[in-house]
Amino acid sequence: MRRRTRPVKVGPLTIGGDAPVSIQSMTNTDTREERTTLEQIDRLQQAGCELVRMAVPDVQAAKMLAAYKRQMSLPLIADIHFDHNLALLAIEAGADKIRINPGNIGGKEKLGRVVTRALEKNVALRIGVNAGSLSREVLEKHGGATADALVESALDSLAFMEGLGFFETVISLKASNVAATVQAYERIADQVSYPLHVGVTEAGRGTRAAVKSAMGIGALLLRGIGDTVRVSLTGDPVQEVSLAKEILQAAGVRHFGPDIISCPTCGRCSVDLEALLAEVERITENLIEPLTIAVMGCPVNGPGEAREADIGISVASDQGGVVFKKGKVVKHAPTAEIIEVFTRELSSLLAPGTVLPERNK
Ligand code: SF4
């Protein structure tokens, strides 16, 4: 069951409460280059990103946030390090949320100025604690960037912010070590009801990053922890969005389209199942229905999985296979016709008027 959290408004979107676990990403263009940054924001939005964070390294970037706000519909988060004045400028420019790292903002007095202005302007804050930038005192006390060190750093800032009457806070505790990240989130989840931004920071790229992110974020989501996610990948941030979607769907917390089950094939499979699967993926690519689709290579596990799915193909021999729908055999068909039968039966499960792609000849 999902952990109960306080809802925090970020522009038109809510993080926490009953709101779906949202997907965020961060632009990696130069914030001062408006055209390339807007293009990337557009691509992120097309991919399904729901909140966009931007680095604000200097005054020029902070002031430009107003222009971005006028030209984008997604909530904008300003990412601030080192200089609290940039946070104040970002608030004036209309940022919907400010991410602050308490380890490098320059002490409580400066944090207090940002909190007070955010309170006046109704802007949310994220306390983004990062293992790489914990204060010297916290590191010495815990003997390094442990889970407890991350939690202590966050709790310290939260108590200070609450003392100023500020509660619109989202928390993140990020370490590049998956186990430490999961442990830190679990510990803070027991102690506060603020929504949590979850992710594994500096995960790298490619398969390694995908595995680390899926393990960290997935482990937390399966325990009901996490209200917004950011997958951190070196490379095009659009990939972060598609990976975040896959993780949320695999954890069963959101559904963005069909879930396709396919067997790995083995010596019993007598057709090109990979080609069959590719065709099913192509046909179903743009669907939003949360259907389960099975594509299975032989009668060992094929009929069982295909029967459990909303619709499925189970190959029976090199001569053909069976299409199942809602637990029943619909038709035996030769391999050459099986996609046609599948497509026809799939249509009957979709909203009226849904047009599926033409079959590849
Ligand atoms: S379903 Fe059949 S072909 Fe696929 S992996 Fe299992 S035994 Fe092999």
Residues whose N, C-alpha, C, O or C-beta is under 5 A from the ligand:
A	BS01	SF4	C263 P264 T265 C266 R268 C269 M296 G297 C298 V300 N301 G302
